[in-house]
Structure formats: C-alpha cells, structure tokens
Amino acid sequence: MKLKELTEKCGLETVNGFADENKEIAGAYSSDLLSDVIANAKKDFVWITLQTHLNIIAVAALKELAAIIIVNNKEIDKDTLQKAEEEKVTLLRTGLNTFQISGKIYECGIH
C-alpha cells in the first residue's frame, strides 16, 4: 500500500506534506522509545509514536522510514517540522491513540 492511500484510509493529517506520497509501506512499528525503534523498525515502515521532539526525525532518517505518525493530535514544534522538511521525513498526525491507529493500520493490511 502506498503512503497516500494509507493516509486517506486512516484519516491521517499530513502535517508537512509528503516527502513521497507514492512510497510503498513495508510495515508499521509502534514505540515511544527511540532505541527500540532503531533496533526494530525496518526501512519503509511507518512509525507510530507520541514523541514530537527533534530526535524523532534523526531516527526516521537513519532507519529510512516511510513516515512518522504522531498520535493524540500532539502539537509538533517548529524545529521538528523544519528538520523534517530538511531530511524529507513525512509527518502525519491523528487524534486517535496508539492502540486505535495501530488497529486501523492493521485492518488496512499493514503488519
């Protein structure tokens, strides 16, 4: 499934525009621990987290993730948004919590 399609099906808000809306999603990973994401997320996964600080962009760029999904409609500071633009990391947001959006993504066939 392409990133744009997942965004539409799950009602995700595109915070900073797509780095690549046609990016094929290979899977998803939910965690709020950066070291856990570094150890376990794979290239082209979407990462579900409540973290919004600058370091999430470094992790996403390092792991070559398709996007970061921020839960609970958390605000994202402008430094994080700017770094996401520089690193071409797509930031998405939802009002759902981690459990709820994980279930929706799973129902879309992303495992």
JOVENWO-V7845 format. One record per pair of residues at least 4 apart in sequence whose ideal C-beta (glycine too) atoms are under 7 Angstrom apart, sorted by the first residue. I is the first residue (numbers start at 1). J is the second residue. Records with the same first field share a line. If there is no record, write none. Layout:
I = J, J
This chain:
1 = 5, 6, 25, 108, 109, 110
2 = 21, 22, 23, 24
3 = 7, 18, 20, 21, 23, 25, 66, 67, 90
4 = 8, 18, 21, 22
5 = 9
6 = 10, 25, 105, 108, 110
7 = 12, 14, 92
9 = 108
10 = 101, 104, 105, 108
11 = 94
12 = 69, 92, 93, 94
13 = 92, 93, 94
14 = 18, 92
15 = 76, 91, 92, 93
16 = 81, 84, 85, 90, 91
18 = 90
19 = 88, 89, 90
23 = 44, 66
24 = 44
25 = 44, 46, 66, 110
26 = 42, 43, 44, 45
27 = 42, 45, 110, 111
28 = 45, 46, 48, 105, 110
29 = 37, 40, 41, 45, 47
30 = 48, 98, 102
31 = 36, 37, 49
32 = 49, 50, 51
33 = 37
34 = 38, 55, 59
35 = 39
36 = 40
37 = 41, 47, 59, 63
38 = 59, 62, 63
41 = 45, 47, 63, 65
43 = 63, 64
44 = 64, 66
45 = 65, 66
46 = 65, 66, 67, 69
47 = 60, 65, 68, 69
48 = 69, 71, 98, 101, 102
49 = 56, 68, 70
50 = 70, 71, 72, 74, 98
51 = 56
52 = 56, 70, 74, 75, 76, 77, 80
53 = 80
54 = 79, 80, 83
55 = 59
56 = 60, 68
57 = 61, 80, 83, 84, 87, 89
58 = 62
59 = 63
60 = 65, 68, 89
61 = 87, 89
67 = 90, 92
68 = 89, 91, 92
69 = 92, 94, 101
70 = 74, 76, 91, 92, 93
71 = 94, 96, 97, 98, 101
72 = 95, 97
73 = 93, 95
76 = 80, 81, 91
78 = 82
79 = 83
80 = 84
81 = 85
82 = 86
83 = 87
84 = 89, 91
94 = 101
96 = 100, 101
98 = 102
99 = 103
100 = 104
101 = 105
102 = 106
103 = 107
104 = 108
105 = 110
106 = 110, 111
